[in-house]
Amino acid sequence: RIKTGAGQVLIMVDPLSTGGNVALEAKNRGYAVIACWCSELTEDFRSHVSEAAKGLEYLAEVEEKATYAETAAAIKEAAGDMPIAACIVGGESGVTLADHLSAELGVRTNGIFAGGDRRNKSVQQKAVKAAGLRAVREALGTKWEEVKDFVAKEPMPVVVKPVESCGSDGVKLCKSVEEAEAHFNLLMEGQQRVGAQGAAVLCQQFLKGKEYVVDHVSRDGVHKCVMVWVYDKRPTNGSAFVYYGMIPVDAKSEVAKILIEYTVGVLNALKLDNGPTHGEVMMTADGPCLVEMNCRSHGWDGAWVPLARALTGGYAQPEVAVDSHTDAAAFEKLPVVYPSPFKAAGQSVMLVSFFAGTVRSTPGYDKMKQMSSFVSLQTGVGVGSKVELTVDLFTAVGVLILANTDKVQLEADLAEVRKMEKEGLFG
């Protein structure tokens, strides 16, 4: 690709997870990239990026200041004489800051949402309901007294979760009022890994069905779907929600068509006109219902990006995200919905640990790398690491990407991986 960004600066707010891939794409196009770090993001989270984005050097790193105007001024100072081309959010923690900064800097922006903070899951549900789309029943509060009547009337189980977080951080399926109260108080007392201290806790109706994630990139209110995935989530190690992976969904399937139409309605309701998003949507017996809209690129530390490129035959959300902010012609050329049929068979596999302790050896890793379906393995767990029982995204062993032109072989390799998790992943 031609170095179209030479002599210009692109701002990445919290370039963690797949945000690192977006930053890398911008750098490959010649942009000087400035990382702006949100004040609520802890130091240990900043290194959570894909293997491809590790070691990425920035023109400068700017810490969030006391006001948005001061932060924008610090960014302009770091950019020097170079014009600022775009401001793109990388991680969940940076959504609010990026909305304000892009407006302050005078670049393409979603602006400030009149209904409240777009990252707030309750704000999202209210906006969706106001737009005439199906939304979940819920109650929000900072004190148990504010939600207890809702929980008492709602059929069990209920979902109790932080109003701002990412992944499955803090999310619990509670089977009784007492359990819901205990988890509510735990969340209010504890600092979430990605989210403001004691922001609020949400108690929601439990939606029965399959959960999907719908990835879009938008420009000027034109929404292009770059992938639909179905989550493989199972109760494991005492947790109700453990991710086992993501399976791509054919764009021409009836379920994909319904999900894409509904998600576009959600994007319009939240006025998410520019940039990457991924919406988590439950397909119930009564149709689709929003779980939450994440106003940034799909996460999982960007491990799935090579798989998405294999499935589409060449593009994935990170490069389209840069297009949406900087290259109108390239964005216009992309199809409104990703290709069908897929160019390969494949899926993203979250490796689950059924053991806790110190890792002495990793024989399973070597076996995976010999599989004909092997594409990549991204993990921070190695010899000497302390491994925990997997109960959420943060305690998963890593992400394995499998792809193969032979679907039967792909399924055989996946079955072998699942067997190894219980019998021989670690020594």
Steps between C-alpha positions, in 0.01 A plus 500: 500500500624853420624695804203737493554612859854635463549828685175462696416388853234247601389485864420163658318522834591198715654289220468173688356170375397536133569872533865399461418351159327824399806700612727263304286541188521879533877485541533274195320771300760756603317675782693606810291347779450665839362282780272679745443308822181539702558568872288205615706242308744311722862458386481120464223529241703712258702200382189300402542505122528240223838343421511708180473827693751424776795740506314763297673836544295816529596854406392589855290370788268750665330444836145627548495838674247655740279626214433397140626839380831453685538149357435630147757776555760244613433293187538804275829582669624143446394514133703816443457640149340182363124509432279258695313275257284295736428393857397135536415307815690177563374353829173510693645726770565774244154529342382807692836676475519436124150643444598822677853523358394453138251784545765720669754428225256573218538163328239241396295421810188333635464805721348506845184289522202699633367193684811466719829312490487254207716253692239474774300180444184648652520809275527262204188303595295817552604637158420170329158483666426863404580411137229232505742207511489218749696572820563301816312551830736651757558707812806714573631618834789582730311367805321166532181680610477654151478163324360255756135537391592426138704193600221374727246512214728373222500123428825335608776486394597866452819646356693734731786696340690830510349777288845556345738210437625276219508128431324302770663709774274501805202340321315240707184297449330508839248231592348667807428845642763439769766409245410806291530729805838353597640544148352850469682606818823331392499693171427832669786449744759378251687679221426339165795426274363724227253751636448783741511438874150420624327648195178299547372144476243369254250224574352358182252248370673176401462453125469141382650427161824509304732797534649652186745782441448726201804698381445822304702795379319825417563827320250787486224266616569238231548171687698210352485161667845340501409178687238321711618245755313272737648462847563152635431568870462226760475469879847394622699494825207644695447793261181525292673677208832367372597575140616194304530685171336685214361337188446709183144515362421490127384846387218352290351298788161616626636562851780725368254708297274552805793583729659748257172687445436522876858610576488777239190625685699502825788691337255762375329523840836573666609730215814293445566646156878455478756233580504137617245336730399155612156428633418202719150383414298210637280317251201391708177322408348849463777636278822697557565700817803713584729378776738794454657715230877540522594826329843381380666213315426141597743398775659165588842672464459498121580128480206443259618758242699252282197268501264778388736581213505134396119483513442816295790446263701799613353752743404530867367763740831679587581614145137593434505704823789708365321529163185631669691788658751581226415350159148557364574332165634180658204483739253549216648208303435252780184286482217590739517144636803267504526230227305173488603222480813534712836454330602246770361310801624612838430619849650680796560264793531627857719260695347402835695389808352230720801508734660754734867514588845559352563393140800264472475432126268571205481182286156600370639812331742296290226258393273787395773656289535173306131493405417566135232751611740701718524873419616663823514466877491805724565437870673654798517164679832316476741293710513649850168683464232475764183378333150535646174319431340681206189687614506802263698656214773618735577150631495329158827334394506670161349508153565238234405573139413203280422518126491237228360449151393155627217549751517137620867539590423827679239325717743214577773743606255693718384179672864412573559845654198462730627158608846642575356775722385231744781248452825655386520872429754549778758281668 
